[in-house]
């Protein structure tokens, strides 16, 4: 599916943590993309900023989860542009780490931080198209507060018996009963062999590189069945 430009109306920008905002936009013309692809927010001909799409291709809205802490000029510039303009130009349908819908292999979705937006698009689409497929979604973050969609994912997992949500935090409070540590290590602790799985992952490039190496060398993951946009750059 080729990339194309569309115009979209900015419907809402909602803060879900101190640093993460969810942006919802309504396309004003057909927006064609595959689950797991990304887009560029066009600030000008020379300034286009990349973000994963968090919504399913079938959704009425295009959703972005944008993390911008102090000094993060790249995402903050895009957020300012989205806040200041009623309609924006997007380049959509980018990236090759999209869902392989033809595969019947069980799926591991793994995200660090706002990399969650990438796996959410795939998870939502799978819920619509393959509700009986085996899907394990691991989401790692610094702390519990940063897992801003936990309730949504718990409902998702309860609704579909073959879907599981496994949250992982690096810094746990006393009342935290889930997994603690790095998200890719949680995957390796739980799964004896990754050989049968299609694996989709998103997060910092360093995490993606370490996960790819460890999954292949220690858990038998097959390189051709691992997907991440970061792999094109590392």
N, C-alpha and C positions, 0 to 999 in steps of 0.2 A: 504494500500500500504506500503510495508516494506521498511525500510531504506537500502540504498546501497551506495557503494563508486564508484565514477567516477573520471576521469581525465578531466580537462577543460583547455583550452587555455585562458590566460588573454588577452583580446582584447583591453580594454581601461580603464583608471581610470581618471575620470573628476571631478574637484572641482566645486561644484554648489553653495556653500556658503563658508565662512571662515572655517567652521568645517565639512561640509558634502561632501563626495565624492561618486560618482556613479561608481561602478565597473561593467563592462560587460565582461562576459566570454562565450566562445563557448564550449559546451560539446563535447568531442571527442568520446563519446559513449552515448547510450540512457540515458537520465536523466528523470526519472519518479517521479513526485510528484504531489500533489494536491494543488489547489489554497489556499494559506494561510499557507502552511507548511514552515518550515525553514530548514537550512542546517548548517553544521559545516565545517569551513575551517580547514583542517588538517595541522597544522604546524609540528607536530611530533606525534608519537603514544600516547604520554602523554599530548599533548597540542592541543586541538580542540576547536575552537571558534565559537560560535553560532551567526547567523544572519538570519533575515527574508529574504525570497526570494521576490523580488519586481516585478518579471516578471510573466506573465501567463505561465501555464504549456505547452501551445502550442507554445511559443516563440522560435525562433532560438537561442536566447541568454539567459543566466542566469544573472539576474541583482541584485546587492546588493546596498543598500543605507547605507553607513557607516558614522556615526557621531563620530568624534574624536576631542575633544577639548584639551587644554593644560593639560598634566598629565593623559589623558585617555589611560593608557597603554594597556588595553585589546583590544579595536578596533584598536589602532595605530599599535600594533604588527601584527595584521592580515593585515592591509594595507601595512605595510613594506614587509611582506611575499609575498603579491600579486604583489607588485611593483618589487620585486627582482627575481621573478620566472616567466618564460614564460608559464609553465604549472603548475597546482596545483591539489592537491587531495581534493575532497569534499565528505562529507557524506550528502546525500540528501534524502528527503522524511521523515523528522522528524516532530513530533508535531501532536496533536490531534485537534487543533482549526481551522481546515480547513473548507472550504465551504461545506455545506450540499447541494449538487446539486439537491437532490430529493425534497427539500422543495420549496413550492410555496409562502411562506410568504414574505411580503415586507421586505426589508433589510436596516438596519442602519449599516454603516461602520464608525467607530470612531477611530481617531488616534491622538496621541500626539507626536510631534517631528518626529524623524525618524521611529517611529511606523507606519508612512505613508507607508513604504515599504510593510508591511503586508496587508494593505487594498488595495494597488495598485494592488497586484497580484490578489486579489479577484475581484476587479472592472474591470480589463482588461479581465479576464476570463468571467465574466458576460456579458461584452459588446459583446464578441464573441458568447456566447452560449445562452444568454437570453436577447437580446437587448430591449425587451419590458417589462422587469421586473422593479418594483419600487425599486430604490436604492438611498439612501440618504447618501452622504459621507461628514462627518464632519472632518476637519483637524485643529487641534489647534497647535499654535506655539507661541514662545515668541514675535516675531514681524513679520511684513510683509515680510521682507527679507528672513526669515527662511522658508516661504512657497514657496520653490524653484520650485515646479511643478504646480504653480497656473495656468499658461497659458495652460499647458497640460490638466489640469482638467476642465478648462473653455471650451476648445474645446470638450472634452469628454462629458460634460453636454449639450452643444449645439447640438451635433450629436445625442444624444439619449434622446428623450422627457421625458422619465420616470426616467432619472438619474438627480440628483441634487448635486451640490458641494457647501458646506457651509464652508467658511474659518473663523477661529476664532483666534484673537490675544490677548495676555495678555497685551501688551504695544502698544498702537495705536498712529500713527502719526496724525497730524491734517487733512490730506487728506484721512484718512482711513474711508471708508463708511460701512464696514462690521461689524460683531459682535466682541465685546470686552469682555474678561473674560476667564473663563475656559471652555474647549470644552464640557465637559459633562453637564455643566449647560446650554450651548447653545442648546444641544439636548433636555433637559427638558423644556426649554422655548418654543421650537417650536412644540413639539409633546405632545398632550394631554394625550395619553395613549400609552405606549410601549408594551402593552400586545400582539398586533397582530404581532410584529416584530421579526425577527431573528436579533441578534445584535452581530457584530464582532468588537472587539476593541483591540488596541495595544498602548503601551506607557509605561511610568514608572509604576512599580508595585503599587506604592501608588495610582496613578491615577486610575488604573484598579480596585483596591479594593474599593475606594470611589465611583466610577461609578457604580459598581455592587450593592453596598448597596443602593445608592440613586435611581437607576433605579427600583430596586425591591420594595423598601419601599414607594417611592413617585410616581412612574409612572406605577406600575403594571407589570413591565417586568417579564417574566417567566425565572427562573434560567436555566432551561434546554434548553432555546433558546438563551442563551448568551454564547459567545465563545471568549476565550482569552488564550494564552499560559500561561500568568501570573497566571491564576486561579489555576494552578497545584502547585504553590509555595506560595500562600497566603491563 
